[in-house]
Amino acid sequence: MSHKKINLLMVLCSLIGGVIGFFVGEIILNQLSNELPHWLLIGLYFGQFAFFVGLLCLIAELISPRLNGEGWKQRYRGFSWKMLVPSTFIMIGVVAMLLQFVYGTNFQWTGGKENIVMLLDTSGSMQDSDPDGQVFKAAADVIGKMEEDVSVAIFTFNSKVELLQPLIQLDGAQAKQEVIQKLVNHPKPDGGTEIELALNEALAHLQKETGLSGASTILLMSDGYSDVTLPDALIPFQEANIRIHSVGMSAVSADGTDLLKQIAEQTQGNYYDVTNADQITAVFGEIYEISRQDRTLITERTGSSADSLWYAGLRVGSLTIIGALLGLALGLIFDNRHLAKGFTIGGVVGGLLAGLVLEMGPTSYSIINMLDRFIAAILLAVVLTLFTVFFPVPSHSSGTGKNHFSKGRYSTRNKADGDRAGNTRFDV
């Protein structure tokens, strides 16, 4: 006889495990996103998430063994504990790393244009903080390394804003050399600091040249402070999904550092602190790399791949694979091929739904982005536990538990008896 079963306590515990995994994952994202490569970050995120879901599901079945039976609980729960970490944290973490590595790879044929606008401080204080003009040398260095599908514009600002280089596509060595030559002949430091005016001019220039279409990034470098109306000044950037990465020198102005941090945070950009001008070249290079590959499986996709159907499909497919593996992990923990079938199909459905939520939901507003990840986590954790009801479990597999995946576990006679019974029953 076969039984259609569902463990409602497991559904609840899986929900709790998903919530725990979500909050731990948010801590990982907030604390380590600028410290770890994306592939390792996402591996940790999904590895720990799978661990907490698996742990709570195992606890639920130990409390109320509705699916695997008392025989499993009495004789083989030790095996389940041994399988918990390898089948969740390790297996899913490693696969998530590989999927993120593929997702983070640039495929040139995906197309899309990218615009980078540099706002470089030339106020009087820069004479002391950057006497050798390292800011402009760094800008020239990173422009020399940019791909041909990138367009760049450069503004300098002090008490006023000057358009040093209108938006130009770097489609060859001649175009790059033209921009670099203007950086070599940069204006000398003088005057005050008007950051808000510089931001307004950059936005107006992008509006004029691109209609705010395509993917745009602002690189803002300053060593000073000015009055900026936050967050009103940044609303147009948020609405246009334009990230502002800021670079500041905290040794010069603590107030300026705080301002630049807020500008970056409110536009989903990064803030970089430099203690001396020699570090600026490396920071500019890092910002460029981020603008080119700023995509993870669980955050908003920006840059030239923002509207790419290829990466959209890749994200949804990756979450579907992770969901299927999470279901398979539960089957391995309980060592039951019948349960594994239901968990895996449920994981496919849950992963697909989670991928669609992450692909269609993320916006430049961090609180909404976080809500999308929360919904995806709940779907991924709960849906797979519901699908055991669609796959009947033979009665003999409920009581024994051990080695349900291997052939020949049950005698031919028992199997034939079960097949002849031909009945199913719904158990909760």
N, C-alpha and C positions, 0 to 999 in steps of 0.2 A: 504494500500500500504506500502511496506517495502523499505527502502532506505539503500544502502551500502554507508557508510560515512567514511571520513577520515579528520581529522583536521591537515593540514600541519603546522599550527602555533603551535599546540600542539606538533607535532613531533620535531620541532625546539626548543621549550621551554623545552621539556623533555631532549633533548640533553644538553641544557645549565644547567638544574638542575643536570644532571648526572656529568657534568664537575665540577660544584660547589661541589657536594657531594664527588667527587673523591679527590679534593684538601683539603677539610676539613678533609676527612678521612686520608689523608697522614699526616696532622698535628697531628691528634689523634695518629696515629701509631708512629710517631717520638717522640712525647712528652710524651706519656703515656704507651708505650709498656713495660717499665720496672717498671711502677708504679702500673698498674692494672692487675688483673687476666685476662687471655685470654678470658674467657667467657664474662666478662663485657666489655672488649675492643672491641670485635667483635660485641656485642650488640649495643654499641654506634656507631660503624662504619656503620653498616647497618641501624640503626634507623635514623641517621641524613641523610644518603644517600636517603632513602625512603622519608623522609620529604621534601627534596629539590626537588626531582622529582615530588612528589605530589603537592607541592606548585606551581611550574612552570606550571604544567599541568592545575591546577585550574585557574591560571592567564590567560593562553592561552584561555581556554573555556569561561572565563568571557569577554575577549576582542572579541573573535569570537566564539559564541556558535554554532558551526557547528554540534556537536554531540548531545547535550542534549536539544537544542532549546532555544528560547527566553523566553518561559514560565518558564523554570527552572531559568534562569538568573534573571528574574523579581521577582519571588516569593520565590525561595528556595535556593538561593546562601548562605544565612545565615546558613542554615543547613549544606551545604558543608564545610563552614569554621569551623564549630564546629566539623565535622568529620575528619578534616585534621590531627591533631596531634594524636588522638587515633588510627586511621586506618593506619598511617604510622610509626611515631617514636615509639609509644608504642607497637603496635601489631607486627611489623616486628622486632623491637629491641628485644622484649622478645623472639620471636621465634628464632632469630639469636643467642641469648644467649644459648638457649637450644641445638640448633644444634652444636654450638661450644663446649659445655660441652661434648656432645657425641663424637665429633670429637677429642677432647683432651684427651679422656679416653684411657688408655692402654688396649689393648686386647692381652693377652699373646700368643694366638694361631696364631697371625699374623706373627710370626717368625721374622727372621732377626738378624744379629749379630751387636753388637756395640763395638767400640774400643775407649777407653779413654787413652790419653797419658798425663801424668803430667810432666811439666818442672818446677823444683823447684830451686830457686836461692840459692846458698851457697857461694856467694861472701863475702868478708871480712866485708862489711857494714852490713850484716845481723846479725853480733854479737851485734850491737847496736839496730837495728830495731826489731829483734826477738831473744832476748837473751835466751828465754826459749824453743826455737824450736817449736813454735806454728804451723808453717807451716807443719811440719811433723806429729804433733799430729792431725791436721785437716785432712791431707791426710789419716792417719790411720782410723780416725773416719768415713769418707765418704766411704772408701773401705769396712769397716765393714757393711755398709748399702746397698751396691750395690747388684743388682739382679744377678742371676747365669748366665744369658745370656750375661753379660758384660765381656769384656777382658780389662785388664789394663796394661800399661807399665809406668815406672817411670824413668826419667832422673834427675840428679842433674847437675848444671852447675855453673862455675865461669869463670876462664880463660880457662878452658877446660870442656869437657862434659863427664860425667860418666853415663853409663847405670846401674842404681841401680836395676831395675827389668825388664827383658825382657817381652814382651807381653804374658800374661797368662790369661786364662779364669777363672773367679772366680766361679767355678762350685761346690763349697762346702766350709765348714768351714776350712778345712785344707789348701786349696789354699789361702783363705783370710788371715789366720794366718801366712802363709809363707811370704806374701807380707808385712803384718803389722810388722813382726819381722825385716825385712830389713829397714823399716822406723824408727824403734826404734834405730837401729844402724847406723843412718845416718851420713854422713861425717860432720866434723866441718867446720864452715865458714872460708873461706880464699880466697885470690886472687881477680881478677877483675870480670867483667861481660861480657859474650859473648852471647847475646841473639840470634843473627843470626845463630851462630854455633849450638846452642841448637835446633833451629827450623829445620835446615838442617838435624841434626842427627835424630830428631823425624820423619821427613818425610822419610828418608832413611830406618829407622827401620820399619815403616808401609809398605813401598814398599816391603821390604824383607819378612815380615811376612804375609801380606795380599794381596799384589799386588794392594793395594789401593782400594780393593773391600770392600763392606759393608759400614757402617756409622762410621765415625771417628770424634772425638772431641779432641782438644788440650786445656789443662788447663795450662796457663803460669803465674807463679807468680814471681815477681821480685821487688826489691826496688831501682834498679839502672838504669843506662843508658849505652848504647853501640851503636856504629855505625852500622846501619842496612840499607841496600840498599832497600829502598821502592820505588815503589811497586814491583820491580822485585823479591825480595825474597819471596813475597807472591803469585805470579802467580801460582806456583804448587799447593798451598793450595786451591786457587780459582778454578782451573781447576778440582781438585779432590773433590770439595764441602766439604772441611774440614774447620770447623769453629774453630777459636781460641778465647777462652774466656780468658781475661787477668785480673790479679789482681795486683794492684800497691799500693804503699804507698806514697801519694803525699807530705807528710810532710818531706820525705827524699830527693826526687829528682823530681823537676818540669819537667825537660827535660825527665826523665824516664817515668813520668806520660803521657806526650804528646805522646811519642813513643808507649807506650802500648795501648793508646786510638786508635791511627792510625792502629796498627796491628789488633785490634778487629774490628774496623769499616770496614776495607778493606777486611775482611774475613767473614763479617756478624755475628760477634760475639759480646759479651757484654764486656764492661770494668767495673771493680768494684774497687772502691777506699776504702781503709781501713786506718783509722787513727791510729790504734794500732793493735798489733798482735792478741789480743783476739777476734777480729772480723773475723778472717780468717776461722774458723771452719764453721760459718754460711754461709759465701760466697761460700766455696767449696761445701757445701751441696746444695746451690741454683743452682750452675753451673751444678751439677749432675742432679738435677730435670729438668732443662732446656734441657739438652742433651737427657733426656728420653721423654720429652713431648713438644719438640720445634716444635709445629705445630699449625697453625691457618688456618682458611678457606681461607685466602687471601694471605698467604706467603708460601715460599718454605718449603716443608716438609723435615725434617732431622731426624737423629737418626735411630733407628732400623726399623722405619716404612717408611723410605724414598721410598722404592720400593714396598710398600704394595698395592696390588690391592684392598684390603678392604677399606683402607683409600682413595684411588683414587676414588672409587665408592661413598664413603660417602661424599667426597667433592663435586663431580658433582651433586649428589642427593640433597645435602643441598642447593646449589646455585639454583637448579631447583625449590625447594620448596620456597625459598626466592623470586624468580622471579614470581612464581604463586601468592604468597601473595601480592606482589607489584601490580600486575594486579588487584587482588581482591580489594585492597585498593582503587584504582582509581574508581572501580565500586561502592564502598561504599561511596566515596566522592561525586560522582554524583548521587547516589541513583538510579541506573539504571541497572536492571539485564541483559538487552541486551548488554549494553556496557561492563558490568562486564565479560560476557562470552568472548568477543573478547579480552579485556585487559588480562584476566587470561590465555587464550591459548597463547597469545603473550608473556606473562611473563614466561610461561613454556619454550617456545622456546628460549627466551632471556636468561633465567637463565641457561638452558642447555648449550648454547653456551659459556656463561661466565664461567661456571664451567670447560668446556673443555679447554678454554684458560688458566685459572689459573692452571689447573692440568698439562698441557703439556708444558706450557711456562716458569714458574719460573726457574731462574738459580741463581748461587751465585753472579752474578753481579747485584748490587742494581738498576742501571739505567734500566736494562732490566726487572727486577722484577717489577719495578714501571710502566713500559710501559705495561706489561701484565695486571696489575690491571686497568690501564687506559682503555685499550681495553675492558676488561670485564665490566667496569662501563658503557661505551658507549653502548655496546650491551644490557646490562640489562635495561638501561634507554630508548633506542630508539625502540627496536624491539616490545615491548608490545604495543606501540602507533600505530603501523602500522597494527595490526591485526583487528582493528575495521572494516576494509574494507571487511573482509571475513564473517562478521556476520550482516545481514540486521537488521535494527532497525525499528519497526513499526512506521508509521508516527505519530500516536497519542501519542507515548511516547516521541517524540521530543519536544512537546510543553508544556506538563504538568509537568513532572519531578518529582513530589513528590511521594515518597513511591513506586517507580517502583519495588522494591523487593517483596512487599507483594501481596498476591493473592487478586483478586477481585477489583483491582484498577480501572479497566476499565469494562464497562458494557458488557454483553454478546452480545448485538447487535453490539457494536463497534468492539468487537473482531471478530465476524462473518464477519462483513463488511471487516475488514482488511484481514481475511483469504481468502475471496472470491476474493479480488482484485488480489492476487497472483503475483503481479508484484514487481520487485526490480529496484532500480535506483542507480547509482553511483554518490555520491555527494562529492565534495572536498571543 
